[in-house]
Amino acid sequence: MRLLIWIIILGFIFWYFSRKKRIKENDKKSLVTELVFDENCKTYIKKDKAIKVDIKGKTYYFCSKRCLEEFLKKI
Ligand SMILES: [Zn+2]
């Protein structure tokens, strides 16, 4: 009976720390989020929120669909 309690406690500790580690890794990922340059409004935006477009073999990023449309009119 005592052994069973210890197994449960150890299992809980293991579960708790593995969960904590996972959360930490997620935080790291969001901090490392790359910034990309918006050629239209000349600002840096987060890559995961940017609109990615390939134009003539070059990759461009835009903060919004409007920016993309404005840029396409310019080139
Ligand atoms: Zn923009």
N, CA, C, O and the ligand as a Tripos MOL2 file, in Angstrom:
@<TRIPOS>MOLECULE
protein
  301   299    76     0     0
PROTEIN
NO_CHARGES

@<TRIPOS>ATOM
      1 N           0.8390   -1.2140    0.0000 N.3       1 MET1
      2 CA          0.0000    0.0000    0.0000 C.3       1 MET1
      3 C           0.8680    1.2550    0.0000 C.2       1 MET1
      4 O           0.5840    2.2200   -0.7100 O.2       1 MET1
      5 N           1.9320    1.2300    0.8070 N.am      2 ARG2
      6 CA          2.8020    2.3990    0.8900 C.3       2 ARG2
      7 C           3.5410    2.6200   -0.4300 C.2       2 ARG2
      8 O           3.7670    3.7470   -0.8710 O.2       2 ARG2
      9 N           3.9050    1.4890   -1.0350 N.am      3 LEU3
     10 CA          4.6150    1.5500   -2.3140 C.3       3 LEU3
     11 C           3.7270    2.2090   -3.3710 C.2       3 LEU3
     12 O           4.2010    3.0040   -4.1830 O.2       3 LEU3
     13 N           2.4820    1.8840   -3.3540 N.am      4 LEU4
     14 CA          1.5320    2.4410   -4.3180 C.3       4 LEU4
     15 C           1.4510    3.9680   -4.1760 C.2       4 LEU4
     16 O           1.4020    4.7020   -5.1620 O.2       4 LEU4
     17 N           1.4400    4.4210   -2.9030 N.am      5 ILE5
     18 CA          1.3870    5.8670   -2.6510 C.3       5 ILE5
     19 C           2.6320    6.5490   -3.2220 C.2       5 ILE5
     20 O           2.5500    7.6170   -3.8270 O.2       5 ILE5
     21 N           3.7850    5.9110   -3.0170 N.am      6 TRP6
     22 CA          5.0410    6.4690   -3.5380 C.3       6 TRP6
     23 C           5.0320    6.5360   -5.0660 C.2       6 TRP6
     24 O           5.5100    7.5040   -5.6570 O.2       6 TRP6
     25 N           4.4960    5.5220   -5.6800 N.am      7 ILE7
     26 CA          4.4220    5.5070   -7.1510 C.3       7 ILE7
     27 C           3.5500    6.6610   -7.6390 C.2       7 ILE7
     28 O           3.8750    7.3250   -8.6240 O.2       7 ILE7
     29 N           2.4560    6.8880   -6.9480 N.am      8 ILE8
     30 CA          1.5540    7.9770   -7.3220 C.3       8 ILE8
     31 C           2.2570    9.3300   -7.1440 C.2       8 ILE8
     32 O           2.1740   10.2030   -8.0080 O.2       8 ILE8
     33 N           2.9510    9.4860   -6.0060 N.am      9 ILE9
     34 CA          3.6560   10.7450   -5.7400 C.3       9 ILE9
     35 C           4.7390   10.9890   -6.7910 C.2       9 ILE9
     36 O           4.8420   12.0870   -7.3380 O.2       9 ILE9
     37 N           5.5440    9.9630   -7.0700 N.am     10 LEU10
     38 CA          6.6100   10.1040   -8.0680 C.3      10 LEU10
     39 C           6.0280   10.3930   -9.4560 C.2      10 LEU10
     40 O           6.5620   11.1970  -10.2200 O.2      10 LEU10
     41 N           4.9400    9.7250   -9.7490 N.am     11 GLY11
     42 CA          4.2620    9.9530  -11.0270 C.3      11 GLY11
     43 C           3.7810   11.3830  -11.1450 C.2      11 GLY11
     44 O           3.8920   12.0100  -12.1990 O.2      11 GLY11
     45 N           3.2480   11.8860  -10.0530 N.am     12 PHE12
     46 CA          2.7530   13.2640  -10.0490 C.3      12 PHE12
     47 C           3.9050   14.2530  -10.2220 C.2      12 PHE12
     48 O           3.7910   15.2120  -10.9850 O.2      12 PHE12
     49 N           5.0170   14.0230   -9.5140 N.am     13 ILE13
     50 CA          6.1900   14.9030   -9.6180 C.3      13 ILE13
     51 C           6.7060   14.9090  -11.0650 C.2      13 ILE13
     52 O           7.0000   15.9600  -11.6330 O.2      13 ILE13
     53 N           6.8030   13.7310  -11.6270 N.am     14 PHE14
     54 CA          7.2940   13.6080  -13.0040 C.3      14 PHE14
     55 C           6.3710   14.3580  -13.9640 C.2      14 PHE14
     56 O           6.8320   15.0810  -14.8480 O.2      14 PHE14
     57 N           5.0800   14.1800  -13.7830 N.am     15 TRP15
     58 CA          4.0900   14.8280  -14.6450 C.3      15 TRP15
     59 C           4.1840   16.3620  -14.5020 C.2      15 TRP15
     60 O           4.1040   17.0960  -15.4870 O.2      15 TRP15
     61 N           4.3530   16.8140  -13.2670 N.am     16 TYR16
     62 CA          4.4010   18.2410  -12.9840 C.3      16 TYR16
     63 C           5.6040   18.8980  -13.6620 C.2      16 TYR16
     64 O           5.4840   19.9630  -14.2680 O.2      16 TYR16
     65 N           6.7860   18.2350  -13.5500 N.am     17 PHE17
     66 CA          7.9910   18.8250  -14.1270 C.3      17 PHE17
     67 C           8.0100   18.7560  -15.6450 C.2      17 PHE17
     68 O           8.5050   19.6740  -16.2980 O.2      17 PHE17
     69 N           7.4860   17.6960  -16.2080 N.am     18 SER18
     70 CA          7.4640   17.5910  -17.6640 C.3      18 SER18
     71 C           6.5110   18.6330  -18.2440 C.2      18 SER18
     72 O           6.7300   19.1380  -19.3450 O.2      18 SER18
     73 N           5.4630   18.9470  -17.5070 N.am     19 ARG19
     74 CA          4.4940   19.9530  -17.9390 C.3      19 ARG19
     75 C           5.1420   21.3480  -17.8870 C.2      19 ARG19
     76 O           4.9830   22.1640  -18.7950 O.2      19 ARG19
     77 N           5.8740   21.5880  -16.7950 N.am     20 LYS20
     78 CA          6.5520   22.8630  -16.5930 C.3      20 LYS20
     79 C           7.5620   23.1260  -17.7100 C.2      20 LYS20
     80 O           7.6780   24.2410  -18.2200 O.2      20 LYS20
     81 N           8.2910   22.0610  -18.0770 N.am     21 LYS21
     82 CA          9.3130   22.1560  -19.1120 C.3      21 LYS21
     83 C           8.6730   22.5150  -20.4510 C.2      21 LYS21
     84 O           9.1950   23.3300  -21.2110 O.2      21 LYS21
     85 N           7.5500   21.8960  -20.7160 N.am     22 ARG22
     86 CA          6.8490   22.1350  -21.9730 C.3      22 ARG22
     87 C           6.4060   23.5950  -22.0840 C.2      22 ARG22
     88 O           6.5260   24.2150  -23.1410 O.2      22 ARG22
     89 N           5.8970   24.1240  -20.9870 N.am     23 ILE23
     90 CA          5.4400   25.5110  -20.9800 C.3      23 ILE23
     91 C           6.6240   26.4480  -21.2550 C.2      23 ILE23
     92 O           6.5090   27.4180  -22.0030 O.2      23 ILE23
     93 N           7.7710   26.1290  -20.6250 N.am     24 LYS24
     94 CA          8.9790   26.9230  -20.8250 C.3      24 LYS24
     95 C           9.4150   26.9260  -22.2890 C.2      24 LYS24
     96 O           9.7980   27.9650  -22.8270 O.2      24 LYS24
     97 N           9.3530   25.7710  -22.9200 N.am     25 GLU25
     98 CA          9.7450   25.6590  -24.3180 C.3      25 GLU25
     99 C           8.8380   26.4910  -25.2150 C.2      25 GLU25
    100 O           9.2880   27.0960  -26.1880 O.2      25 GLU25
    101 N           7.5620   26.5110  -24.8730 N.am     26 ASN26
    102 CA          6.6160   27.3200  -25.6490 C.3      26 ASN26
    103 C           6.9290   28.8070  -25.5110 C.2      26 ASN26
    104 O           6.8370   29.5590  -26.4810 O.2      26 ASN26
    105 N           7.2980   29.2260  -24.3080 N.am     27 ASP27
    106 CA          7.6520   30.6240  -24.0690 C.3      27 ASP27
    107 C           8.8550   31.0130  -24.9160 C.2      27 ASP27
    108 O           8.8990   32.0840  -25.5210 O.2      27 ASP27
    109 N           9.8270   30.1090  -24.9380 N.am     28 LYS28
    110 CA         11.0460   30.3510  -25.7000 C.3      28 LYS28
    111 C          10.7040   30.5480  -27.1680 C.2      28 LYS28
    112 O          11.2230   31.4500  -27.8270 O.2      28 LYS28
    113 N           9.8380   29.7050  -27.6610 N.am     29 LYS29
    114 CA          9.4600   29.7450  -29.0680 C.3      29 LYS29
    115 C           8.8360   31.1000  -29.4270 C.2      29 LYS29
    116 O           9.1500   31.6780  -30.4670 O.2      29 LYS29
    117 N           7.9530   31.5970  -28.5590 N.am     30 SER30
    118 CA          7.2850   32.8500  -28.8680 C.3      30 SER30
    119 C           8.2500   34.0330  -28.7670 C.2      30 SER30
    120 O           8.0710   35.0450  -29.4440 O.2      30 SER30
    121 N           9.2690   33.9000  -27.9230 N.am     31 LEU31
    122 CA         10.2460   34.9820  -27.7900 C.3      31 LEU31
    123 C          11.1750   35.0430  -29.0040 C.2      31 LEU31
    124 O          11.6570   36.1080  -29.3910 O.2      31 LEU31
    125 N          11.4060   33.8770  -29.5830 N.am     32 VAL32
    126 CA         12.3390   33.7880  -30.6960 C.3      32 VAL32
    127 C          11.6740   34.1950  -32.0240 C.2      32 VAL32
    128 O          12.3480   34.3470  -33.0430 O.2      32 VAL32
    129 N          10.3640   34.3670  -31.9950 N.am     33 THR33
    130 CA          9.6160   34.7210  -33.2050 C.3      33 THR33
    131 C          10.3570   35.7640  -34.0340 C.2      33 THR33
    132 O          10.6760   36.8540  -33.5590 O.2      33 THR33
    133 N          10.6100   35.4100  -35.2440 N.am     34 GLU34
    134 CA         11.3730   36.2530  -36.1560 C.3      34 GLU34
    135 C          10.5810   37.4930  -36.5670 C.2      34 GLU34
    136 O           9.3560   37.4680  -36.6800 O.2      34 GLU34
    137 N          11.3190   38.5660  -36.7840 N.am     35 LEU35
    138 CA         10.6850   39.7710  -37.3000 C.3      35 LEU35
    139 C          11.0060   39.8760  -38.7850 C.2      35 LEU35
    140 O          12.1210   39.5930  -39.2240 O.2      35 LEU35
    141 N          10.0090   40.2870  -39.5350 N.am     36 VAL36
    142 CA         10.2190   40.4540  -40.9740 C.3      36 VAL36
    143 C           9.8710   41.8830  -41.3640 C.2      36 VAL36
    144 O           9.1200   42.5680  -40.6700 O.2      36 VAL36
    145 N          10.4280   42.3180  -42.4810 N.am     37 PHE37
    146 CA         10.2400   43.7030  -42.8980 C.3      37 PHE37
    147 C           9.0940   43.8280  -43.8940 C.2      37 PHE37
    148 O           9.0190   43.0980  -44.8830 O.2      37 PHE37
    149 N           8.2190   44.7580  -43.6090 N.am     38 ASP38
    150 CA          7.1070   45.0520  -44.5030 C.3      38 ASP38
    151 C           7.5820   46.1220  -45.4810 C.2      38 ASP38
    152 O           7.8120   47.2670  -45.0910 O.2      38 ASP38
    153 N           7.7290   45.7510  -46.7410 N.am     39 GLU39
    154 CA          8.2750   46.6660  -47.7550 C.3      39 GLU39
    155 C           7.3420   47.8300  -48.0570 C.2      39 GLU39
    156 O           7.7790   48.8640  -48.5600 O.2      39 GLU39
    157 N           6.0840   47.6680  -47.7580 N.am     40 ASN40
    158 CA          5.1370   48.7350  -48.0690 C.3      40 ASN40
    159 C           5.0920   49.8180  -47.0050 C.2      40 ASN40
    160 O           5.2510   50.9960  -47.3260 O.2      40 ASN40
    161 N           4.8820   49.4580  -45.7680 N.am     41 CYS41
    162 CA          4.8000   50.4920  -44.7330 C.3      41 CYS41
    163 C           6.1030   50.6450  -43.9530 C.2      41 CYS41
    164 O           6.1630   51.3840  -42.9700 O.2      41 CYS41
    165 N           7.1480   49.9420  -44.4000 N.am     42 LYS42
    166 CA          8.4950   50.0790  -43.8360 C.3      42 LYS42
    167 C           8.5460   49.8440  -42.3250 C.2      42 LYS42
    168 O           9.1720   50.6040  -41.5860 O.2      42 LYS42
    169 N           7.8910   48.8000  -41.8930 N.am     43 THR43
    170 CA          7.9400   48.4580  -40.4710 C.3      43 THR43
    171 C           8.2380   46.9700  -40.3030 C.2      43 THR43
    172 O           8.0580   46.1680  -41.2190 O.2      43 THR43
    173 N           8.6890   46.6390  -39.1260 N.am     44 TYR44
    174 CA          8.9630   45.2390  -38.8110 C.3      44 TYR44
    175 C           7.7410   44.6190  -38.1600 C.2      44 TYR44
    176 O           7.1270   45.1970  -37.2640 O.2      44 TYR44
    177 N           7.4110   43.4460  -38.6270 N.am     45 ILE45
    178 CA          6.2500   42.7230  -38.0990 C.3      45 ILE45
    179 C           6.6490   41.2990  -37.7550 C.2      45 ILE45
    180 O           7.6470   40.7740  -38.2500 O.2      45 ILE45
    181 N           5.8420   40.6840  -36.8920 N.am     46 LYS46
    182 CA          6.1170   39.2980  -36.5010 C.3      46 LYS46
    183 C           5.8250   38.3740  -37.6760 C.2      46 LYS46
    184 O           4.8060   38.4860  -38.3580 O.2      46 LYS46
    185 N           6.7640   37.4550  -37.8810 N.am     47 LYS47
    186 CA          6.6710   36.5610  -39.0410 C.3      47 LYS47
    187 C           5.3930   35.7220  -39.0260 C.2      47 LYS47
    188 O           4.7720   35.5060  -40.0670 O.2      47 LYS47
    189 N           5.0070   35.2510  -37.8380 N.am     48 ASP48
    190 CA          3.8270   34.3770  -37.7840 C.3      48 ASP48
    191 C           2.5180   35.1170  -38.0610 C.2      48 ASP48
    192 O           1.4940   34.4880  -38.3290 O.2      48 ASP48
    193 N           2.5490   36.4550  -37.9980 N.am     49 LYS49
    194 CA          1.3320   37.2200  -38.2730 C.3      49 LYS49
    195 C           1.3730   37.8870  -39.6460 C.2      49 LYS49
    196 O           0.3970   38.4880  -40.0950 O.2      49 LYS49
    197 N           2.5300   37.7650  -40.3020 N.am     50 ALA50
    198 CA          2.6980   38.4270  -41.5910 C.3      50 ALA50
    199 C           2.0950   37.6090  -42.7250 C.2      50 ALA50
    200 O           1.9330   36.3930  -42.6260 O.2      50 ALA50
    201 N           1.7680   38.3120  -43.8020 N.am     51 ILE51
    202 CA          1.2950   37.6510  -45.0130 C.3      51 ILE51
    203 C           2.5150   37.4280  -45.8940 C.2      51 ILE51
    204 O           3.2070   38.3740  -46.2690 O.2      51 ILE51
    205 N           2.7660   36.1700  -46.2160 N.am     52 LYS52
    206 CA          3.9510   35.8250  -47.0000 C.3      52 LYS52
    207 C           3.5700   35.6980  -48.4720 C.2      52 LYS52
    208 O           2.6360   34.9810  -48.8310 O.2      52 LYS52
    209 N           4.3110   36.4070  -49.3060 N.am     53 VAL53
    210 CA          4.0330   36.3530  -50.7410 C.3      53 VAL53
    211 C           5.3400   36.2340  -51.5110 C.2      53 VAL53
    212 O           6.3220   36.9080  -51.2020 O.2      53 VAL53
    213 N           5.3370   35.3720  -52.5090 N.am     54 ASP54
    214 CA          6.4980   35.2450  -53.3800 C.3      54 ASP54
    215 C           6.2400   36.0370  -54.6600 C.2      54 ASP54
    216 O           5.2990   35.7540  -55.4010 O.2      54 ASP54
    217 N           7.0890   37.0340  -54.9060 N.am     55 ILE55
    218 CA          6.9740   37.8390  -56.1190 C.3      55 ILE55
    219 C           8.2910   37.7580  -56.8750 C.2      55 ILE55
    220 O           9.3450   38.1400  -56.3660 O.2      55 ILE55
    221 N           8.2100   37.2630  -58.0770 N.am     56 LYS56
    222 CA          9.3890   37.1080  -58.9440 C.3      56 LYS56
    223 C          10.5470   36.4180  -58.2190 C.2      56 LYS56
    224 O          11.6960   36.8510  -58.3130 O.2      56 LYS56
    225 N          10.2380   35.3660  -57.5130 N.am     57 GLY57
    226 CA         11.2720   34.5750  -56.8520 C.3      57 GLY57
    227 C          11.7700   35.1390  -55.5350 C.2      57 GLY57
    228 O          12.5980   34.5170  -54.8690 O.2      57 GLY57
    229 N          11.2770   36.3090  -55.1480 N.am     58 LYS58
    230 CA         11.6720   36.9070  -53.8840 C.3      58 LYS58
    231 C          10.5020   36.8520  -52.9070 C.2      58 LYS58
    232 O           9.3450   37.0360  -53.2840 O.2      58 LYS58
    233 N          10.8300   36.5980  -51.6510 N.am     59 THR59
    234 CA          9.7670   36.4870  -50.6520 C.3      59 THR59
    235 C           9.5550   37.8170  -49.9530 C.2      59 THR59
    236 O          10.4990   38.4240  -49.4470 O.2      59 THR59
    237 N           8.3240   38.2570  -49.9280 N.am     60 TYR60
    238 CA          7.9640   39.5070  -49.2580 C.3      60 TYR60
    239 C           6.9750   39.2110  -48.1410 C.2      60 TYR60
    240 O           6.2090   38.2490  -48.1910 O.2      60 TYR60
    241 N           7.0190   40.0670  -47.1380 N.am     61 TYR61
    242 CA          6.0820   39.9280  -46.0230 C.3      61 TYR61
    243 C           5.3230   41.2340  -45.8410 C.2      61 TYR61
    244 O           5.8790   42.3250  -45.9670 O.2      61 TYR61
    245 N           4.0390   41.0910  -45.5430 N.am     62 PHE62
    246 CA          3.2160   42.2820  -45.3380 C.3      62 PHE62
    247 C           2.3780   42.1420  -44.0760 C.2      62 PHE62
    248 O           1.9990   41.0450  -43.6670 O.2      62 PHE62
    249 N           2.1040   43.3020  -43.4710 N.am     63 CYS63
    250 CA          1.3510   43.2850  -42.2240 C.3      63 CYS63
    251 C          -0.1360   43.0600  -42.4690 C.2      63 CYS63
    252 O          -0.8470   42.5500  -41.6040 O.2      63 CYS63
    253 N          -0.5990   43.4440  -43.6530 N.am     64 SER64
    254 CA         -2.0210   43.2720  -43.9460 C.3      64 SER64
    255 C          -2.2240   43.0680  -45.4440 C.2      64 SER64
    256 O          -1.3110   43.2710  -46.2450 O.2      64 SER64
    257 N          -3.4250   42.6660  -45.7980 N.am     65 LYS65
    258 CA         -3.7610   42.4380  -47.2050 C.3      65 LYS65
    259 C          -3.7100   43.7610  -47.9660 C.2      65 LYS65
    260 O          -3.3400   43.8010  -49.1390 O.2      65 LYS65
    261 N          -4.0820   44.8290  -47.2910 N.am     66 ARG66
    262 CA         -4.0590   46.1550  -47.9120 C.3      66 ARG66
    263 C          -2.6460   46.5440  -48.3120 C.2      66 ARG66
    264 O          -2.4230   47.0840  -49.3950 O.2      66 ARG66
    265 N          -1.6950   46.2680  -47.4290 N.am     67 CYS67
    266 CA         -0.2970   46.5570  -47.6980 C.3      67 CYS67
    267 C           0.1910   45.7810  -48.9150 C.2      67 CYS67
    268 O           0.9200   46.3160  -49.7510 O.2      67 CYS67
    269 N          -0.2000   44.5630  -49.0050 N.am     68 LEU68
    270 CA          0.1850   43.7180  -50.1350 C.3      68 LEU68
    271 C          -0.3650   44.2990  -51.4340 C.2      68 LEU68
    272 O           0.3480   44.3850  -52.4330 O.2      68 LEU68
    273 N          -1.6280   44.6950  -51.4150 N.am     69 GLU69
    274 CA         -2.2580   45.2620  -52.6090 C.3      69 GLU69
    275 C          -1.5870   46.5700  -53.0210 C.2      69 GLU69
    276 O          -1.3680   46.8150  -54.2080 O.2      69 GLU69
    277 N          -1.2650   47.4030  -52.0430 N.am     70 GLU70
    278 CA         -0.5940   48.6710  -52.3250 C.3      70 GLU70
    279 C           0.7880   48.4340  -52.9250 C.2      70 GLU70
    280 O           1.2080   49.1300  -53.8500 O.2      70 GLU70
    281 N           1.4750   47.4530  -52.3900 N.am     71 PHE71
    282 CA          2.8140   47.1250  -52.8720 C.3      71 PHE71
    283 C           2.7480   46.5960  -54.3050 C.2      71 PHE71
    284 O           3.5890   46.9420  -55.1350 O.2      71 PHE71
    285 N           1.7740   45.7760  -54.5880 N.am     72 LEU72
    286 CA          1.6130   45.2060  -55.9360 C.3      72 LEU72
    287 C           1.3280   46.3040  -56.9640 C.2      72 LEU72
    288 O           1.7180   46.1860  -58.1250 O.2      72 LEU72
    289 N           0.6590   47.3520  -56.5420 N.am     73 LYS73
    290 CA          0.3680   48.4750  -57.4550 C.3      73 LYS73
    291 C           1.6440   49.2430  -57.7710 C.2      73 LYS73
    292 O           1.8110   49.7780  -58.8670 O.2      73 LYS73
    293 N           2.5480   49.2880  -56.7800 N.am     74 LYS74
    294 CA          3.7780   50.0730  -56.9350 C.3      74 LYS74
    295 C           4.7910   49.4020  -57.8700 C.2      74 LYS74
    296 O           5.5240   50.0810  -58.5900 O.2      74 LYS74
    297 N           4.8250   48.0820  -57.8530 N.am     75 ILE75
    298 CA          5.8560   47.4020  -58.6600 C.3      75 ILE75
    299 C           5.3710   47.0430  -60.0580 C.2      75 ILE75
    300 O           6.1250   46.4710  -60.8450 O.2      75 ILE75
    301 ZN          2.2610   47.1140  -43.7920 Zn       76 ZN76
@<TRIPOS>BOND
     1     1     2 1
     2     2     3 1
     3     3     4 2
     4     3     5 am
     5     5     6 1
     6     6     7 1
     7     7     8 2
     8     7     9 am
     9     9    10 1
    10    10    11 1
    11    11    12 2
    12    11    13 am
    13    13    14 1
    14    14    15 1
    15    15    16 2
    16    15    17 am
    17    17    18 1
    18    18    19 1
    19    19    20 2
    20    19    21 am
    21    21    22 1
    22    22    23 1
    23    23    24 2
    24    23    25 am
    25    25    26 1
    26    26    27 1
    27    27    28 2
    28    27    29 am
    29    29    30 1
    30    30    31 1
    31    31    32 2
    32    31    33 am
    33    33    34 1
    34    34    35 1
    35    35    36 2
    36    35    37 am
    37    37    38 1
    38    38    39 1
    39    39    40 2
    40    39    41 am
    41    41    42 1
    42    42    43 1
    43    43    44 2
    44    43    45 am
    45    45    46 1
    46    46    47 1
    47    47    48 2
    48    47    49 am
    49    49    50 1
    50    50    51 1
    51    51    52 2
    52    51    53 am
    53    53    54 1
    54    54    55 1
    55    55    56 2
    56    55    57 am
    57    57    58 1
    58    58    59 1
    59    59    60 2
    60    59    61 am
    61    61    62 1
    62    62    63 1
    63    63    64 2
    64    63    65 am
    65    65    66 1
    66    66    67 1
    67    67    68 2
    68    67    69 am
    69    69    70 1
    70    70    71 1
    71    71    72 2
    72    71    73 am
    73    73    74 1
    74    74    75 1
    75    75    76 2
    76    75    77 am
    77    77    78 1
    78    78    79 1
    79    79    80 2
    80    79    81 am
    81    81    82 1
    82    82    83 1
    83    83    84 2
    84    83    85 am
    85    85    86 1
    86    86    87 1
    87    87    88 2
    88    87    89 am
    89    89    90 1
    90    90    91 1
    91    91    92 2
    92    91    93 am
    93    93    94 1
    94    94    95 1
    95    95    96 2
    96    95    97 am
    97    97    98 1
    98    98    99 1
    99    99   100 2
   100    99   101 am
   101   101   102 1
   102   102   103 1
   103   103   104 2
   104   103   105 am
   105   105   106 1
   106   106   107 1
   107   107   108 2
   108   107   109 am
   109   109   110 1
   110   110   111 1
   111   111   112 2
   112   111   113 am
   113   113   114 1
   114   114   115 1
   115   115   116 2
   116   115   117 am
   117   117   118 1
   118   118   119 1
   119   119   120 2
   120   119   121 am
   121   121   122 1
   122   122   123 1
   123   123   124 2
   124   123   125 am
   125   125   126 1
   126   126   127 1
   127   127   128 2
   128   127   129 am
   129   129   130 1
   130   130   131 1
   131   131   132 2
   132   131   133 am
   133   133   134 1
   134   134   135 1
   135   135   136 2
   136   135   137 am
   137   137   138 1
   138   138   139 1
   139   139   140 2
   140   139   141 am
   141   141   142 1
   142   142   143 1
   143   143   144 2
   144   143   145 am
   145   145   146 1
   146   146   147 1
   147   147   148 2
   148   147   149 am
   149   149   150 1
   150   150   151 1
   151   151   152 2
   152   151   153 am
   153   153   154 1
   154   154   155 1
   155   155   156 2
   156   155   157 am
   157   157   158 1
   158   158   159 1
   159   159   160 2
   160   159   161 am
   161   161   162 1
   162   162   163 1
   163   163   164 2
   164   163   165 am
   165   165   166 1
   166   166   167 1
   167   167   168 2
   168   167   169 am
   169   169   170 1
   170   170   171 1
   171   171   172 2
   172   171   173 am
   173   173   174 1
   174   174   175 1
   175   175   176 2
   176   175   177 am
   177   177   178 1
   178   178   179 1
   179   179   180 2
   180   179   181 am
   181   181   182 1
   182   182   183 1
   183   183   184 2
   184   183   185 am
   185   185   186 1
   186   186   187 1
   187   187   188 2
   188   187   189 am
   189   189   190 1
   190   190   191 1
   191   191   192 2
   192   191   193 am
   193   193   194 1
   194   194   195 1
   195   195   196 2
   196   195   197 am
   197   197   198 1
   198   198   199 1
   199   199   200 2
   200   199   201 am
   201   201   202 1
   202   202   203 1
   203   203   204 2
   204   203   205 am
   205   205   206 1
   206   206   207 1
   207   207   208 2
   208   207   209 am
   209   209   210 1
   210   210   211 1
   211   211   212 2
   212   211   213 am
   213   213   214 1
   214   214   215 1
   215   215   216 2
   216   215   217 am
   217   217   218 1
   218   218   219 1
   219   219   220 2
   220   219   221 am
   221   221   222 1
   222   222   223 1
   223   223   224 2
   224   223   225 am
   225   225   226 1
   226   226   227 1
   227   227   228 2
   228   227   229 am
   229   229   230 1
   230   230   231 1
   231   231   232 2
   232   231   233 am
   233   233   234 1
   234   234   235 1
   235   235   236 2
   236   235   237 am
   237   237   238 1
   238   238   239 1
   239   239   240 2
   240   239   241 am
   241   241   242 1
   242   242   243 1
   243   243   244 2
   244   243   245 am
   245   245   246 1
   246   246   247 1
   247   247   248 2
   248   247   249 am
   249   249   250 1
   250   250   251 1
   251   251   252 2
   252   251   253 am
   253   253   254 1
   254   254   255 1
   255   255   256 2
   256   255   257 am
   257   257   258 1
   258   258   259 1
   259   259   260 2
   260   259   261 am
   261   261   262 1
   262   262   263 1
   263   263   264 2
   264   263   265 am
   265   265   266 1
   266   266   267 1
   267   267   268 2
   268   267   269 am
   269   269   270 1
   270   270   271 1
   271   271   272 2
   272   271   273 am
   273   273   274 1
   274   274   275 1
   275   275   276 2
   276   275   277 am
   277   277   278 1
   278   278   279 1
   279   279   280 2
   280   279   281 am
   281   281   282 1
   282   282   283 1
   283   283   284 2
   284   283   285 am
   285   285   286 1
   286   286   287 1
   287   287   288 2
   288   287   289 am
   289   289   290 1
   290   290   291 1
   291   291   292 2
   292   291   293 am
   293   293   294 1
   294   294   295 1
   295   295   296 2
   296   295   297 am
   297   297   298 1
   298   298   299 1
   299   299   300 2
@<TRIPOS>SUBSTRUCTURE
     1 MET1         2 RESIDUE 1 A MET
     2 ARG2         6 RESIDUE 1 A ARG
     3 LEU3        10 RESIDUE 1 A LEU
     4 LEU4        14 RESIDUE 1 A LEU
     5 ILE5        18 RESIDUE 1 A ILE
     6 TRP6        22 RESIDUE 1 A TRP
     7 ILE7        26 RESIDUE 1 A ILE
     8 ILE8        30 RESIDUE 1 A ILE
     9 ILE9        34 RESIDUE 1 A ILE
    10 LEU10       38 RESIDUE 1 A LEU
    11 GLY11       42 RESIDUE 1 A GLY
    12 PHE12       46 RESIDUE 1 A PHE
    13 ILE13       50 RESIDUE 1 A ILE
    14 PHE14       54 RESIDUE 1 A PHE
    15 TRP15       58 RESIDUE 1 A TRP
    16 TYR16       62 RESIDUE 1 A TYR
    17 PHE17       66 RESIDUE 1 A PHE
    18 SER18       70 RESIDUE 1 A SER
    19 ARG19       74 RESIDUE 1 A ARG
    20 LYS20       78 RESIDUE 1 A LYS
    21 LYS21       82 RESIDUE 1 A LYS
    22 ARG22       86 RESIDUE 1 A ARG
    23 ILE23       90 RESIDUE 1 A ILE
    24 LYS24       94 RESIDUE 1 A LYS
    25 GLU25       98 RESIDUE 1 A GLU
    26 ASN26      102 RESIDUE 1 A ASN
    27 ASP27      106 RESIDUE 1 A ASP
    28 LYS28      110 RESIDUE 1 A LYS
    29 LYS29      114 RESIDUE 1 A LYS
    30 SER30      118 RESIDUE 1 A SER
    31 LEU31      122 RESIDUE 1 A LEU
    32 VAL32      126 RESIDUE 1 A VAL
    33 THR33      130 RESIDUE 1 A THR
    34 GLU34      134 RESIDUE 1 A GLU
    35 LEU35      138 RESIDUE 1 A LEU
    36 VAL36      142 RESIDUE 1 A VAL
    37 PHE37      146 RESIDUE 1 A PHE
    38 ASP38      150 RESIDUE 1 A ASP
    39 GLU39      154 RESIDUE 1 A GLU
    40 ASN40      158 RESIDUE 1 A ASN
    41 CYS41      162 RESIDUE 1 A CYS
    42 LYS42      166 RESIDUE 1 A LYS
    43 THR43      170 RESIDUE 1 A THR
    44 TYR44      174 RESIDUE 1 A TYR
    45 ILE45      178 RESIDUE 1 A ILE
    46 LYS46      182 RESIDUE 1 A LYS
    47 LYS47      186 RESIDUE 1 A LYS
    48 ASP48      190 RESIDUE 1 A ASP
    49 LYS49      194 RESIDUE 1 A LYS
    50 ALA50      198 RESIDUE 1 A ALA
    51 ILE51      202 RESIDUE 1 A ILE
    52 LYS52      206 RESIDUE 1 A LYS
    53 VAL53      210 RESIDUE 1 A VAL
    54 ASP54      214 RESIDUE 1 A ASP
    55 ILE55      218 RESIDUE 1 A ILE
    56 LYS56      222 RESIDUE 1 A LYS
    57 GLY57      226 RESIDUE 1 A GLY
    58 LYS58      230 RESIDUE 1 A LYS
    59 THR59      234 RESIDUE 1 A THR
    60 TYR60      238 RESIDUE 1 A TYR
    61 TYR61      242 RESIDUE 1 A TYR
    62 PHE62      246 RESIDUE 1 A PHE
    63 CYS63      250 RESIDUE 1 A CYS
    64 SER64      254 RESIDUE 1 A SER
    65 LYS65      258 RESIDUE 1 A LYS
    66 ARG66      262 RESIDUE 1 A ARG
    67 CYS67      266 RESIDUE 1 A CYS
    68 LEU68      270 RESIDUE 1 A LEU
    69 GLU69      274 RESIDUE 1 A GLU
    70 GLU70      278 RESIDUE 1 A GLU
    71 PHE71      282 RESIDUE 1 A PHE
    72 LEU72      286 RESIDUE 1 A LEU
    73 LYS73      290 RESIDUE 1 A LYS
    74 LYS74      294 RESIDUE 1 A LYS
    75 ILE75      298 RESIDUE 1 A ILE
    76 ZN76       301 GROUP 0 **** ****
